[in-house]
């Protein structure tokens, strides 16, 4: 079965859980790889099996090149120990939304862990979703879509788990679509995340350290009680992976003029340091 057919089948099976992001109406039909809501807003499934469910393209700072370097780094397993902890908290048996999925590597890995879940990867970046839809079909194949966290294409209380990894959040929309008893799993970087790279680029000054308290405090303020799990490990780097790390992170944007020197200096390992916050609705 082709990717577009798989995506059409996915939406058909979960039609009642989707809604139009334009008007909020229910999806009325899924015919010939095209979705239509009750008010005739339509959304086509691409040959890659991806959906464009946003009013107009949004330009982001994440280029196709950056996203492909990110894919290289994550495919090499950089996030795997963290994802192994994330998947422990997924509530199974329904739609699992990877909100801010980037180029889809995390979504695909998570989907491989439990074939009974229906995984959807959503990101506002069209280049990211184009990459996510590329490559061979892996069963179970997630559904990838360009979408806005401020207007999620799901009905009220229709999502079982939301995974939000190193990405902006929209807690109002998360609360709207998450079913009672559902899980919100948010991963935020901790103070030692990429500390070796930070030391190379910013040996001093305001960017030399990182404090996650603004993000963490906002999360706690929204939900009151949040269970946090720290995840800390070191990841070995080859010269190729160090280049991929340098190219994939916004941390290096201010160091473009020193790129050649930094890449020559290199790193043999990098620290991964996260906090995983769990909320049950």
KEKE-3310 file (N, C-alpha, C; in steps of 0.2 Angstrom, whole numbers, plus 5000, padded with zeros to 4 digits):
npx = (5004:5003:5010:5001:4989:4989:4989:4977:4969:4972:4967:4953:4950:4951:4942:4932:4939:4946:4946:4941:4954:4951:4938:4933:4924:4917:4926:4920:4921:4932:4939:4947:4960:4958:4952:4937:4928:4913:4909:4915:4929:4944:4957:4971:4980:4997:5008:5018:5011:5008:4999:4993:4988:4984:4982:4990:5007:5020:5035:5049:5064:5071:5080:5080:5092:5097:5087:5089:5102:5098:5090:5100:5108:5099:5094:5106:5105:5105:5094:5089:5090:5083:5070:5067:5063:5052:5043:5039:5028:5018:5001:4992:4983:4976:4976:4991:5000:5013:5018:5025:5035:5046:5057:5052:5059:5058:5045:5043:5052:5045:5033:5036:5037:5025:5013:4999:4995:4990:5000:5003:5012:5015:5020:5024:5032:5034:5045:5051:5040:5040:5052:5050:5040:5047:5057:5057:5042:5037:5030:5021:5015:5017:5006:5009:5009:5007:5004:4996:5000:4992:4980:4974:4971:4961:4946:4938:4944:4950:4962:4974:4987:4999:5015:5028:5042:5056:5051:5040:5025:5006:4996:4983:4977:4982:4975:4962:4961:4965:4960:4950:4960:4971:4988:5000:5016:5030:5046:5060:5075:5089:5100:5113:5113:5120:5132:5146:5147:5142:5151:5162:5157:5152:5162:5161:5150:5132:5126:5133:5129:5114:5097:5083:5072:5062:5054:5050:5044:5033:5026:5023:5015:5004:4998:5000:5003:5016:5025:5042:5055:5072:5084:5100:5114:5129:5134:5143:5153:5157:5168:5159:5146:5148:5148:5135:5128:5132:5127:5113:5108:5100:5108:5121:5119:5124:5137:5142:5152:5163:5163:5171:5183:5178:5173:5185:5191:5182:5173:5172:5162:5146:5135:5119:5105:5090:5074:5059:5043:5027:5010:4994:4978)
npy = (4994:5011:5027:5038:5031:5024:5034:5040:5029:5029:5041:5039:5029:5035:5046:5052:5058:5068:5086:5101:5112:5125:5129:5122:5112:5095:5082:5078:5069:5057:5055:5049:5052:5064:5076:5082:5095:5098:5111:5112:5115:5109:5097:5090:5074:5072:5064:5058:5055:5064:5078:5094:5105:5118:5136:5144:5143:5144:5153:5147:5147:5136:5127:5117:5110:5111:5103:5090:5088:5086:5075:5066:5066:5061:5049:5042:5039:5049:5054:5042:5036:5045:5045:5031:5033:5041:5034:5025:5031:5033:5033:5019:5014:5023:5039:5045:5060:5068:5083:5096:5089:5090:5083:5071:5059:5056:5053:5042:5032:5031:5026:5013:5006:5002:4994:4996:5008:5024:5035:5052:5064:5081:5097:5114:5117:5115:5110:5102:5092:5087:5080:5071:5063:5056:5042:5025:5015:5011:5000:5001:5015:5032:5046:5061:5078:5095:5108:5119:5122:5131:5128:5114:5100:5092:5085:5089:5082:5070:5065:5053:5053:5066:5070:5081:5087:5096:5107:5122:5124:5123:5125:5127:5122:5109:5105:5105:5095:5084:5068:5064:5057:5056:5058:5070:5073:5081:5086:5095:5104:5102:5110:5106:5102:5099:5105:5104:5109:5121:5127:5128:5137:5148:5153:5162:5175:5179:5168:5157:5148:5139:5140:5132:5136:5146:5140:5128:5133:5139:5129:5121:5131:5131:5118:5114:5102:5093:5078:5076:5068:5066:5064:5059:5058:5053:5055:5048:5055:5056:5064:5067:5067:5076:5088:5087:5089:5102:5109:5107:5113:5128:5134:5137:5147:5160:5159:5157:5163:5158:5145:5136:5135:5130:5118:5111:5110:5102:5089:5074:5069:5072:5080:5074:5081:5081:5085:5076:5080:5075:5075:5070:5071)
npz = (5000:4996:5003:5003:5003:5014:5024:5021:5025:5038:5043:5040:5048:5060:5060:5067:5077:5072:5068:5059:5056:5053:5054:5065:5063:5061:5052:5038:5027:5019:5005:4991:4995:5000:5012:5019:5028:5036:5032:5020:5019:5013:5013:5007:5005:5003:4991:4998:5009:5019:5027:5025:5036:5039:5038:5030:5023:5035:5039:5046:5056:5055:5044:5029:5028:5042:5048:5042:5047:5060:5059:5056:5068:5077:5072:5074:5087:5098:5106:5111:5125:5132:5126:5129:5142:5141:5133:5143:5149:5141:5137:5132:5117:5110:5101:5099:5101:5094:5097:5089:5081:5073:5061:5062:5067:5081:5082:5074:5080:5093:5088:5084:5096:5101:5092:5094:5096:5089:5080:5078:5070:5072:5066:5063:5053:5036:5028:5038:5040:5027:5026:5036:5030:5021:5015:5018:5020:5037:5047:5062:5052:5056:5055:5047:5049:5043:5055:5067:5083:5090:5085:5085:5075:5080:5089:5104:5118:5112:5111:5117:5122:5124:5117:5120:5115:5118:5113:5109:5118:5118:5130:5132:5121:5122:5133:5129:5119:5125:5132:5147:5160:5151:5146:5147:5141:5144:5138:5143:5141:5153:5165:5161:5148:5133:5137:5134:5121:5123:5131:5122:5113:5120:5130:5141:5148:5145:5139:5142:5152:5156:5161:5165:5172:5169:5159:5165:5177:5171:5166:5178:5184:5176:5178:5191:5200:5195:5189:5189:5180:5180:5167:5162:5153:5144:5127:5114:5101:5084:5072:5061:5067:5077:5069:5064:5075:5079:5068:5069:5080:5088:5097:5091:5082:5084:5082:5069:5062:5068:5064:5057:5064:5076:5072:5069:5081:5088:5097:5108:5115:5121:5133:5137:5145:5153:5158:5162:5162:5168:5167:5172:5165)
capx = (5000:5006:5010:4995:4983:4990:4987:4969:4966:4973:4962:4946:4949:4950:4939:4928:4943:4949:4941:4944:4957:4949:4931:4932:4919:4920:4928:4914:4922:4939:4938:4952:4966:4956:4948:4933:4924:4905:4909:4918:4936:4947:4964:4974:4985:5002:5010:5022:5006:5007:4994:4994:4982:4986:4979:4995:5014:5023:5042:5053:5071:5074:5080:5080:5099:5097:5083:5093:5107:5095:5088:5106:5110:5094:5095:5112:5103:5106:5088:5086:5089:5077:5064:5065:5059:5046:5038:5036:5023:5013:4995:4991:4976:4973:4980:4997:5002:5020:5017:5032:5039:5052:5058:5049:5063:5056:5038:5044:5054:5040:5028:5039:5037:5018:5009:4992:4994:4990:5004:5002:5017:5013:5024:5022:5037:5033:5051:5051:5036:5042:5057:5046:5036:5052:5060:5053:5037:5039:5024:5016:5017:5014:5003:5013:5005:5009:4999:4998:4999:4986:4973:4976:4966:4957:4941:4938:4945:4950:4969:4976:4994:5003:5022:5030:5049:5060:5047:5035:5018:5000:4993:4976:4975:4983:4970:4956:4961:4967:4955:4951:4965:4976:4994:5005:5023:5034:5053:5063:5082:5091:5106:5119:5111:5125:5137:5153:5146:5141:5158:5166:5155:5151:5166:5159:5144:5125:5125:5138:5125:5107:5093:5076:5066:5056:5049:5048:5039:5027:5023:5020:5010:4998:4995:5001:5007:5019:5030:5047:5060:5078:5087:5106:5119:5134:5134:5149:5153:5162:5168:5153:5141:5149:5146:5128:5126:5133:5122:5106:5105:5100:5114:5127:5118:5128:5144:5143:5158:5168:5161:5177:5188:5175:5172:5191:5192:5178:5171:5172:5156:5141:5130:5112:5102:5083:5068:5053:5037:5022:5004:4988:4972)
capy = (5000:5017:5031:5042:5026:5022:5040:5040:5024:5031:5046:5036:5025:5040:5052:5055:5061:5074:5091:5106:5118:5132:5131:5118:5107:5088:5080:5074:5064:5056:5052:5050:5055:5071:5077:5088:5096:5100:5117:5112:5116:5103:5096:5085:5070:5072:5057:5056:5053:5070:5082:5101:5107:5125:5141:5146:5141:5148:5152:5146:5148:5129:5126:5110:5108:5110:5097:5084:5086:5084:5068:5062:5065:5058:5042:5039:5037:5054:5055:5036:5035:5049:5042:5025:5035:5044:5029:5022:5035:5034:5029:5016:5012:5028:5043:5048:5066:5071:5090:5099:5083:5091:5079:5065:5054:5054:5050:5035:5028:5029:5022:5006:5003:4999:4995:4997:5016:5028:5040:5058:5069:5088:5102:5120:5118:5111:5106:5096:5087:5084:5075:5066:5059:5053:5036:5018:5014:5007:4998:5006:5021:5037:5051:5067:5084:5102:5110:5124:5120:5135:5126:5107:5097:5086:5087:5090:5076:5065:5062:5049:5056:5071:5071:5088:5086:5102:5111:5126:5121:5127:5121:5128:5117:5103:5103:5104:5089:5078:5065:5063:5052:5056:5060:5075:5071:5087:5086:5101:5103:5104:5115:5103:5100:5101:5109:5104:5113:5128:5130:5129:5143:5154:5152:5167:5179:5176:5162:5152:5144:5138:5139:5130:5138:5150:5135:5124:5136:5141:5122:5120:5136:5128:5112:5113:5096:5089:5074:5077:5063:5068:5060:5062:5053:5056:5052:5048:5059:5055:5070:5068:5068:5083:5093:5087:5092:5109:5112:5106:5117:5136:5137:5139:5152:5166:5157:5155:5166:5154:5138:5132:5134:5126:5111:5108:5109:5096:5086:5067:5067:5078:5078:5075:5082:5083:5084:5074:5082:5071:5077:5066:5075)
capz = (5000:4996:5009:5003:5004:5022:5027:5020:5029:5045:5044:5040:5055:5066:5057:5072:5082:5069:5066:5054:5060:5050:5057:5071:5062:5060:5046:5035:5022:5017:4998:4986:4998:5002:5018:5019:5034:5035:5029:5013:5019:5011:5015:5002:5007:4998:4989:5004:5015:5023:5027:5026:5039:5041:5033:5025:5025:5040:5038:5052:5056:5054:5037:5027:5030:5049:5049:5040:5052:5066:5058:5056:5075:5081:5070:5077:5094:5103:5110:5113:5132:5135:5123:5132:5148:5138:5131:5149:5152:5136:5139:5126:5115:5107:5097:5103:5097:5095:5096:5088:5080:5069:5055:5063:5070:5088:5081:5071:5085:5098:5085:5084:5102:5102:5086:5095:5096:5082:5081:5074:5071:5070:5066:5059:5048:5030:5027:5043:5038:5020:5028:5040:5026:5016:5017:5017:5025:5043:5050:5060:5049:5059:5051:5048:5046:5045:5059:5071:5090:5092:5082:5083:5071:5084:5092:5111:5122:5107:5111:5123:5125:5120:5119:5118:5116:5117:5108:5112:5119:5119:5135:5132:5116:5124:5138:5125:5115:5129:5135:5154:5161:5146:5148:5144:5143:5141:5139:5143:5143:5160:5165:5158:5141:5128:5141:5131:5115:5125:5133:5116:5109:5124:5136:5146:5146:5147:5135:5145:5156:5154:5166:5162:5177:5166:5155:5170:5181:5167:5166:5184:5185:5172:5180:5199:5202:5189:5191:5185:5180:5177:5163:5161:5150:5139:5120:5110:5095:5079:5069:5057:5072:5080:5064:5064:5082:5078:5063:5071:5086:5088:5101:5087:5077:5085:5081:5062:5060:5070:5063:5054:5070:5081:5070:5069:5088:5089:5103:5107:5118:5123:5138:5137:5151:5152:5164:5159:5166:5167:5169:5170:5165)
cpx = (5004:5005:5003:4989:4983:4987:4980:4966:4966:4967:4954:4945:4948:4946:4935:4932:4946:4943:4945:4948:4955:4943:4930:4926:4922:4922:4922:4915:4930:4938:4944:4958:4964:4951:4944:4929:4917:4904:4913:4925:4939:4954:4966:4980:4990:5004:5015:5017:5006:5001:4996:4988:4983:4984:4984:5002:5016:5031:5045:5060:5075:5074:5080:5086:5099:5093:5086:5098:5104:5093:5094:5108:5105:5093:5100:5110:5104:5100:5086:5085:5084:5071:5062:5062:5053:5041:5035:5029:5017:5007:4993:4984:4973:4977:4985:5000:5009:5019:5024:5037:5045:5052:5056:5052:5060:5049:5039:5047:5049:5035:5030:5038:5030:5014:5001:4990:4994:4994:5003:5008:5015:5018:5022:5027:5036:5039:5052:5047:5037:5047:5054:5043:5041:5054:5055:5048:5039:5032:5025:5018:5013:5010:5006:5009:5008:5003:5001:4996:4993:4980:4974:4970:4962:4951:4942:4939:4946:4958:4971:4982:4996:5010:5024:5038:5053:5057:5042:5029:5013:4996:4986:4973:4976:4977:4963:4955:4962:4961:4956:4955:4971:4982:4997:5012:5027:5041:5056:5071:5084:5097:5112:5118:5116:5130:5144:5152:5145:5147:5163:5164:5154:5155:5164:5153:5137:5123:5129:5134:5118:5103:5086:5070:5061:5051:5046:5043:5033:5023:5019:5014:5003:4995:4996:5005:5010:5025:5036:5052:5066:5081:5094:5111:5124:5133:5140:5148:5158:5162:5162:5147:5142:5147:5138:5125:5127:5128:5115:5103:5105:5106:5120:5125:5122:5135:5146:5149:5164:5167:5167:5182:5184:5174:5179:5193:5188:5177:5171:5166:5152:5137:5123:5109:5095:5079:5062:5047:5031:5015:4998:4982:4967)
cpy = (5006:5022:5035:5037:5025:5028:5041:5035:5026:5036:5044:5032:5029:5046:5056:5059:5068:5080:5096:5111:5125:5134:5127:5113:5100:5087:5075:5068:5063:5052:5054:5054:5063:5071:5083:5089:5098:5107:5118:5114:5109:5103:5089:5081:5070:5064:5054:5054:5058:5074:5089:5104:5113:5130:5143:5144:5146:5147:5152:5147:5141:5127:5118:5106:5106:5104:5091:5082:5084:5077:5064:5060:5061:5050:5039:5037:5042:5054:5048:5035:5039:5047:5035:5027:5038:5039:5025:5025:5036:5030:5026:5015:5017:5032:5046:5054:5068:5078:5094:5093:5084:5086:5072:5059:5051:5050:5043:5030:5026:5025:5014:5003:5000:5000:4996:5004:5019:5034:5046:5062:5076:5093:5108:5121:5113:5107:5101:5090:5083:5079:5069:5061:5055:5046:5030:5018:5009:5006:4998:5013:5027:5042:5057:5073:5091:5105:5115:5122:5125:5133:5119:5104:5091:5089:5087:5083:5069:5062:5059:5052:5061:5071:5077:5088:5092:5106:5116:5122:5126:5124:5122:5123:5110:5100:5102:5097:5083:5075:5065:5057:5051:5059:5065:5074:5077:5086:5092:5100:5105:5108:5112:5101:5103:5106:5110:5109:5120:5131:5131:5136:5149:5152:5157:5171:5175:5170:5156:5147:5144:5137:5138:5132:5142:5145:5131:5127:5138:5134:5120:5125:5134:5123:5110:5108:5093:5085:5074:5071:5066:5063:5063:5057:5057:5052:5053:5051:5057:5062:5072:5070:5075:5089:5093:5090:5100:5113:5112:5111:5125:5138:5139:5145:5158:5165:5155:5158:5162:5147:5134:5130:5129:5118:5107:5106:5102:5094:5078:5064:5073:5075:5079:5075:5085:5082:5082:5075:5078:5074:5072:5070:5072)
cpz = (5000:5002:5009:5005:5012:5026:5027:5025:5036:5047:5045:5046:5061:5065:5062:5077:5079:5069:5062:5058:5058:5054:5063:5069:5061:5053:5043:5030:5021:5010:4994:4989:4999:5008:5017:5025:5032:5032:5023:5013:5018:5012:5011:5006:5001:4996:4994:5010:5020:5022:5028:5029:5043:5036:5028:5028:5030:5039:5045:5051:5055:5047:5035:5029:5037:5051:5048:5044:5058:5065:5059:5064:5079:5079:5073:5085:5100:5108:5113:5120:5135:5132:5127:5139:5146:5137:5137:5151:5147:5138:5132:5124:5112:5102:5102:5098:5099:5093:5095:5086:5076:5063:5056:5066:5077:5087:5079:5076:5090:5095:5085:5090:5104:5096:5087:5096:5089:5083:5076:5075:5068:5071:5062:5053:5042:5028:5032:5041:5031:5022:5032:5036:5021:5019:5016:5022:5031:5046:5058:5058:5053:5053:5052:5045:5048:5049:5064:5078:5093:5090:5080:5080:5074:5088:5100:5114:5118:5107:5117:5126:5120:5122:5116:5120:5114:5112:5112:5113:5119:5124:5135:5127:5118:5129:5134:5122:5119:5133:5143:5155:5156:5149:5144:5146:5140:5143:5138:5144:5150:5159:5161:5151:5136:5131:5137:5125:5118:5128:5127:5113:5113:5131:5142:5143:5147:5144:5138:5149:5154:5160:5163:5167:5173:5162:5160:5175:5178:5167:5172:5186:5182:5175:5188:5200:5195:5192:5186:5186:5177:5173:5161:5159:5146:5132:5116:5103:5090:5076:5065:5062:5075:5075:5063:5070:5081:5073:5065:5076:5086:5092:5097:5082:5078:5084:5074:5060:5062:5069:5061:5060:5075:5079:5070:5076:5090:5096:5103:5111:5120:5128:5136:5144:5151:5158:5160:5164:5164:5170:5167:5171:5170)
residu = (UNK:UNK:UNK:UNK:UNK:UNK:UNK:UNK:UNK:UNK:UNK:UNK:UNK:UNK:UNK:UNK:UNK:UNK:UNK:UNK:UNK:UNK:UNK:UNK:UNK:UNK:UNK:UNK:UNK:UNK:UNK:UNK:UNK:UNK:UNK:UNK:UNK:UNK:UNK:UNK:UNK:UNK:UNK:UNK:UNK:UNK:UNK:UNK:UNK:UNK:UNK:UNK:UNK:UNK:UNK:UNK:UNK:UNK:UNK:UNK:UNK:UNK:UNK:UNK:UNK:UNK:UNK:UNK:UNK:UNK:UNK:UNK:UNK:UNK:UNK:UNK:UNK:UNK:UNK:UNK:UNK:UNK:UNK:UNK:UNK:UNK:UNK:UNK:UNK:UNK:UNK:UNK:UNK:UNK:UNK:UNK:UNK:UNK:UNK:UNK:UNK:UNK:UNK:UNK:UNK:UNK:UNK:UNK:UNK:UNK:UNK:UNK:UNK:UNK:UNK:UNK:UNK:UNK:UNK:UNK:UNK:UNK:UNK:UNK:UNK:UNK:UNK:UNK:UNK:UNK:UNK:UNK:UNK:UNK:UNK:UNK:UNK:UNK:UNK:UNK:UNK:UNK:UNK:UNK:UNK:UNK:UNK:UNK:UNK:UNK:UNK:UNK:UNK:UNK:UNK:UNK:UNK:UNK:UNK:UNK:UNK:UNK:UNK:UNK:UNK:UNK:UNK:UNK:UNK:UNK:UNK:UNK:UNK:UNK:UNK:UNK:UNK:UNK:UNK:UNK:UNK:UNK:UNK:UNK:UNK:UNK:UNK:UNK:UNK:UNK:UNK:UNK:UNK:UNK:UNK:UNK:UNK:UNK:UNK:UNK:UNK:UNK:UNK:UNK:UNK:UNK:UNK:UNK:UNK:UNK:UNK:UNK:UNK:UNK:UNK:UNK:UNK:UNK:UNK:UNK:UNK:UNK:UNK:UNK:UNK:UNK:UNK:UNK:UNK:UNK:UNK:UNK:UNK:UNK:UNK:UNK:UNK:UNK:UNK:UNK:UNK:UNK:UNK:UNK:UNK:UNK:UNK:UNK:UNK:UNK:UNK:UNK:UNK:UNK:UNK:UNK:UNK:UNK:UNK:UNK:UNK:UNK:UNK:UNK:UNK:UNK:UNK:UNK:UNK:UNK:UNK:UNK:UNK:UNK:UNK:UNK:UNK:UNK:UNK:UNK:UNK)
# end
